[in-house]
């Protein structure tokens, strides 16, 4: 889930080139990466404390 934004942004950059499409894709997918990192930290912390 953390790598999905990078793949989407890179793919749109390869396809669209110099347009706003990669930036729009970043706005849509970066929250997924943040959610993945946050979820990993929360679950990892919970497993360590248990």
C-alpha positions in Angstrom: 0.0 0.0 0.0 2.9 2.3 0.6 4.4 1.7 -2.9 1.2 2.2 -4.8 1.4 6.0 -5.0 4.9 5.8 -6.4 3.9 3.4 -9.1 0.8 5.4 -10.0 2.7 8.7 -10.2 5.5 7.1 -12.2 3.1 5.5 -14.6 1.2 8.7 -15.2 4.4 10.5 -15.7 5.5 8.0 -18.3 2.2 8.2 -20.1 1.3 11.9 -19.8 4.8 13.5 -19.7 4.8 17.2 -18.9 1.2 17.7 -17.8 -0.7 18.1 -14.6 -1.9 14.5 -14.6 0.9 13.2 -12.4 0.3 15.9 -9.9 -3.4 15.1 -9.8 -2.6 11.5 -9.3 -0.3 12.4 -6.4 -3.1 14.3 -4.8 -5.3 11.2 -5.0 -2.8 8.5 -4.0 -0.4 10.1 -1.5 -3.0 9.7 1.3 -3.0 5.9 0.6 0.7 5.9 1.3 0.3 7.9 4.5 -2.4 5.5 5.6 -0.2 2.5 4.8 2.7 3.9 6.8 0.4 4.9 9.7 -1.2 1.5 9.8 2.1 -0.2 9.8 3.4 1.8 12.7 0.2 1.4 14.7 0.0 -2.3 14.1 3.7 -2.8 14.7 3.6 -0.9 17.9 0.5 -2.8 19.1 2.2 -6.2 18.3 5.3 -5.2 20.2 3.4 -4.0 23.3 1.2 -7.1 23.5 
